[in-house]
Amino acid sequence: MTAKKCLFCGAAASLLCDSWIGWERKRGELAKEAPNLLTVPSYLVPIKYRTRHTCDAQLCSACAVPGGKFHATTSYGVFFDSYDYCPGHSRGNLRREISGLQAQAIRTEWKAQVRASQERAKPTNPQMGLFTGLMA
């Protein structure tokens, strides 16, 4: 089993980005319980029949942008969790309806953009970092 690494710095990751990228109808449940909702406009689908898609980029606690904490009570007891976001990522106010494949494509594109920006930030000559302190 491989250790999870932060997308931004490579440290051990313990969090996932909670930024919304969209939501999807729970078609299986709709087909059984409310087939009339399969074809209605998205704003008429009750939250009970929706599943949300989030960024899910792996983050360490140093790179994560905290967005708040919450607690919930379930039949199993009380648990606490937090909302965390990628650096530079929106807080995910996108409430559009998308499919699971579209969500995966958006996640892949975001991760590729992060990696590309990290590559652009690397110095072309690795020894240049040794002399930057001498110039000041």
N, C-alpha and C positions, 0 to 999 in steps of 0.2 A: 504494500500500500504506500503510495507516494504522499509526502507531506504537502499540504496546501500552501501555496506561496502567494503573497500579495501581488496583484497585478502591477502595482506602481513601483514598489521598492524591492520586491523579492523576499521580504521577511516572512516569517510564519503568519499565515492568515487565519483569523478566527471569526471574521465577520463577512457578511455578504451585503452588497449594495441593495437597498430597498427602494430605489427609484422606480416608479411605475413606468412601464413602456406601453401598457395597454391592458385590455381585459378580453376575456373570451366567454361565450355562453357555454354553460355545462349542458351540452347537447344530449347526453345520455339521460340525465335527470329530467330535462325538458321533455324528451320524447315519452318518458314514462308518466310524468306527473302533470305536465302542462304543454301538450303538443301545439296548442294554439300560439305559444310564445316563440316558436321556432322561426317564424317569419315576420314578427312585429319589428318596428324600428328599435334600435338599440336602447333608446332612452326609456322604453317601456318594459325592459327586462328587469325584474326585481333582483336585488343584490344577492338573494338566496341562490339564484341560478347563474351567478357569475364567478369566474375565477380570475384573479389578477396575475399578470405577468410582470416580473420585476427584472432589473438589470442582472442581479446575482453575480456581479464581479467579486472575486475574492479580495478581501481587504485586511490589512493589519490594523490594530487600534491606532497607530500613529498616523496612518494615511486617511483613515475614515473621517468624514465630516459628520459629527453627531447631529441628529435631527430631533432628538427627544427620546423619552422613555415611556413605557406603558406597562400596566399590569392587567392581567385578565384572570377571571375566575371561571374554572371549568368544573366538570364533574370529577376530574382528577386532582383538583386543588388549584392553588393560585400560582401563577408564574409571572416573571418579569422579563421584559425584553427591551430592545432599543431599536430606533430607526437610525440607520447609518447610510451615508451616501458616498459615492466616489468623489474625489476632488475634481471640481470643475463640472460635475454632472448636475443636471437640474434635479430638483426635488421630485420630479416625476408627476407633474400635474396633467399628464396626457391621459385622458379618459376615453380613448378611442377603442373601438372594437377591432381586435386583430386575431389571427389564428396562432396556434402554437408554433407553426413553422415561421411565420413572420416574426414572432418574438425571438426565436432562436437566431434569425438573420440579423435582427437589430442588435442582439447581444454580441454576435460575432463581429459586426461592423464596428461597434464601440470599442471592443478589445483591440481590433486592428488599428484603429485611430490612436489609441493610447500607446501601443507598441511603436507605431510610426513616429509619434511625437517624442518618445524616449530615444529613438534612433537619431532623430534630428538634433537632440540636445547633447549627444555624446560628442566629445572633441574628436576631430579627425586625426590628430596626432596625440597618442596617449601620453607622451612626455610633456606636452604643453601644460598639464596640470601641475607639474613640478615647479614651473617658473612663474606662475601667476602671483605667488606671494612675494617674489623678488621685485616685481615691477612696481609695487605700491610704495 
